[in-house]
Amino acid sequence: MSIQAIQQAIEEFNTIIIHRHVRPDPDALGSQAGLRELIKASYPMKQVYVVGEDDPSLTFMVEMDQISDDVFENALIIICDTANTGRIDDSRYQLGAKIIKIDHHPNVDPYGDISWVDTTASSTSELIYEFFVTAEGLTMNAATARLLYGGIVGDTGRFLFPSTTKKTLQYAAELVTYDFDRTQLYDGIYNVKDHIARMRGYILQNFTLDSDGLSVVKLTRDILNQFHVSPLETGQLVGTLGEIDGILAWVFFIEEEDQIRVRLRSKGPVINEVAAKYRGGGHPLASGASIYSWDEAEHVVQDLKETIKQFNR
């Protein structure tokens, strides 16, 4: 069983380095850092690190460790919440001795010496809690519970998304029995700075909506600069259109220095196949991709239109 193999590997290695995907969300950080805290509480003599680029809007959850290349030698590498190797933050994962993949996205890019992928889970943070429940002799504490609960809340949209199951709610109920500040956690995830709020206002005034239910938002570098919003911060904007009646799927195009980031969301049509076509992937209803011109953006739009038409038939 994967859980037994993962625990055995953790017990075998003295140094463990945990990665997650680039441009992290609460689940990526919650599962990554939550697993670190779980291992540290259960195996106090082990050296456990979390690596990747910090997102300033999410450092209230955890800040990454800064370690040198030599630490990776003979280390166990665990990669959380990352479907494909191209999205792993910090390519030094390849320097480790053994790799474990723990994820809840579709397994389109199998990798690792040990792999535990469960697409029925609401989040990878849910899987880390399941690891605690199933493995033998592990120790849960408030620091771990806080991170895992935050990851579950973030990836379920406060338990509103269809991925929320009875197991999700049961695990959440168990996690809140630990002593951490849920109000502070919610505020950190959902409160936004004034420039983000103003950008949301711009989006609500300027989004398009066609007769099939597709909405398109284009955020050029000029627009981002006008509102003093960095490309990294746009993750706080993609849910802005989720409550608008008549929208079946929506796409954000965010112009970065060397590419255009594509963020896709849906209320029904499966959009991760479109994302995969443009160097991306993700969940059936929440995916991302990368393109390199505004002409290519029009191709993405046309593919989404066709996806929605197939869904409506």
N, C-alpha and C positions, 0 to 999 in steps of 0.2 A: 504494500500500500504506500502511496506517495507520502503520506504524513509520517509514517514510521521511517521511511528512507530519509526524509528531511530531518527528522529529529536525530537520527543516527549520524548524519553528516555534520549537524551542528555540534554534536558531542565529540566528533573526531577532530575538529579544527579548533585551534586556539585563537585565530584571527578570522573575523567574519566581517565582510563589507557588503552593505545592502544598497542597491541601486533602485531607481524607478525611472519613469519616462520624463522626457524633456517637457518644459512648460507644465510643471506639476499642478494638480488640482488637490483638493483636500483628501481624496482617497489615495492618491499616489503617495502623499506625505504621511497620511495616517497609517497606511499599511507598512510603509518603509520604516518610519520611526517607531511605530507601535511594535513592530517585530523586534527592532533593536532593544526597546525597553523590556520586552518580554524575555528576550535572551539574557540581557544583563541581570534581570531580577532572578532568573532561573539558574544561570551559570555565571556567578559574580566574577570568576577568575578569567573569563574570556574577554578579549579585546574586540569590541563591536563598533563599527562606524557606519554612518550614513553619508552618501556623497551625491553630488550633483550641484547644479546652479541654484542659488537661492532665488525665490520669488518674493520681493519685498512685501507684497500684499498678504503673504502667508507665513512670514517668519514668526508670527505669533504662535503658530503651531509648533514649529521646530526650525532650527538653523542647522545647515549642513556642516559636517566635519571637513577640515582641510588636512589632507594626508598626502604624503609623498609616494612616488611610484613604488619604492621598495617595500611598502607595507602590503602591497598586493601579492608579493611573492609568497607562495604556499598558503594563500588565503582562500577561504570559502566565499564565493560570490553568490548572493541571493538577489534576484531581480524581481521586483514587485510591480504589478499593474502595468505591464509593458508587453504588448502583443507581438511586436517585431523588433529585431535587433537594431534596425535603423533609428528607433525612437528611444533607445537606452541612453540616459544622461550619464556622461563620463565614459568614454570608450576604453578606459583602462580596465574595465571588467574582463577584458580578454587576457589580462596578465595573471588572473587568478588560477588556482589549481583545479577547482571544480565549480560548476555553475548550476544553480537551481532557479527554475522559473516558477513563480506563483502568480496566477493571473485569473481574471474572470472574463476577458475578452475572447472572441472567437480565435481559435488556435491556428491562425493562417500562416504563422511562421514558427514551427516547432523548433525550439532550441534548448540547450542546457543538458547536463548529464542527468538531472532529475527534473521532471516537469509535473506540476500540479495545476491544471487548468479546469475550472468549473464555471461554465457560462450561465449556470442557473443561479449563481450567487449575485447578490445585489452589488457587490463591491469586493475588492481585494481585501479591504479591512475586515469584512465579514469572514473571509477565508482565514485570516490570521487569528480571529477569535475562535473559529472552528478548530484551527490547529491547537490552540490552547486547550479547548474542551476535549479534544480527542487524544492528544499526546499524553504521555505519562510524566507526572512529577513537575509540571511547569508552575510558575508563580505569577499570578496576575496582581498588579498594583494600580493605584489611581493614575499614575502617569501613562501607563499602557492603555488603560480604559479610556482616558480622555482622548488619546490619539485615534484609537479604533472607532470610538463613537463619532468623532468628528469626521472620519473618513466615510462611515456609513451614512451619516446625515448628508454629507456633500454629494455622494453619488446616487442617493435616492431622492434628492430634491426635498429634503425634510419629510421623507417617507411618502411622497406623492407619486413617484414614478412606478410604472407597472412592475419593475424589477423587485419591488418590496414584497417579501413573502412572510408567511407566518414565522419562519425561522429568523428572518431579518429582525422582526419586531421582538421576538423572544430574546435574541442576542442583545438587542438594544436595551431591553428591560433589565437584563442582567448587568450590562455595563454601567447603567446609571445608578446602580447600588454602590458604586465606588465614589469616593469623595473628590469630585472635581467640579469646577465652576461651569455649568452648562450655559448660563447666560453669557459669560465671557466668551465661550466657544462660539455660540451662535452669532454674537456681535462681531467677532473676528471674521467669520465666514461671510456674513451677509451685509454688514454695514459697509458703505462705500464713501469715498472722498467726494467732495463737491464737484471736482472736474469729471469724475466718472458719472455722477448724476446728471450733469449738463450734457455729457455725450449721450446718455440714454435719451434725454429729451430730443436731441438732434436726430437720433435713430428713429424715434417714434414719429417725428415730423417728416422723415424723408424715406422711409422704407417703401418698397413697391410691393404690390400684391396682384398676381394675375388671376384669371378666371378659374384656373385649376387649383389654386391654393398655394402657390409658391411665392415666397417673399424673398427679396434680394436686398442686401445691404452692402454697399461698397465704401470702405474706409480707406481713402488714399493717405499717403504720408502727409499731404497738406492738411487734410481734415484732422488727422491725429495730432499734428503739431498745433493746429488752431485751438484744440481743446486740451493740449498738454497731456495727452494720453500716449503711453508707450505701447508698442505691439504686445508686450508681455501682459499689460493690464487689460487687454481686450477680452480675456477670458471671463471677466466680470460682466461683460456686455451681452454675451451670446444668448442668454436666457431672456433678454428684454422682450422678445416677441412671443414668448411661449404662451401667454394668456390671451392672445388676440384671436377672437372668433373668426373663422374662415381660413386661417393659415394651417395648412397641412404639413408643410416643410419649409424650412428657411435656411439661407446660406449667408454667411458673413465672409466677405473678401477683405483681408487686412493686408495692406501693402507694407512690406518690410524692406529693408535695404537691398536684399539680394533675392527676394522671392515674394510671392503673395500667399499668405496663409489662408487656408480655406477651413471654415468651421461650419459643420452641417448638423442640423437638428431636424427631427421629424415627430409628428404625432401619429404616424401609422405607416407611411411608405418606408420600405427598407432602403436606407441610403448608404450603408457601408460599402456596398458594391461599387457605387459611384466614387466613393472616397478611394477605394483600392485602385481604381483606374487612373487616379491622379496622385500616385505615390503616397497613399495614405491608408487609412483603415479605421477600425473602431467598432462600436456597438451598432446594431441594426438601426437604432434611432438617434445615435449621437456619435459622430465621426469627425475626422479631420483629414486634411490633405495639403499638398503643396503644389503650386503652379508657378509659372515664370513669366506670364504676360497677361494683359487684360483680354487679348484675343482668346487665350486658353480659358479664361474665366467664362466667356460666352459659351464655350463647349461644355463646361461644367453645368451651366444653367440649362442648356438644351437637354443634357442627360438627366438632370433632375426633373425637368418638365415631362420627359418620357416616363420616368419612374413613377411620377404622380399619376399620369394618365393610365398606366398599367394598373396601379392601385385602385383607381376609380372605376375600372371596368367591371 
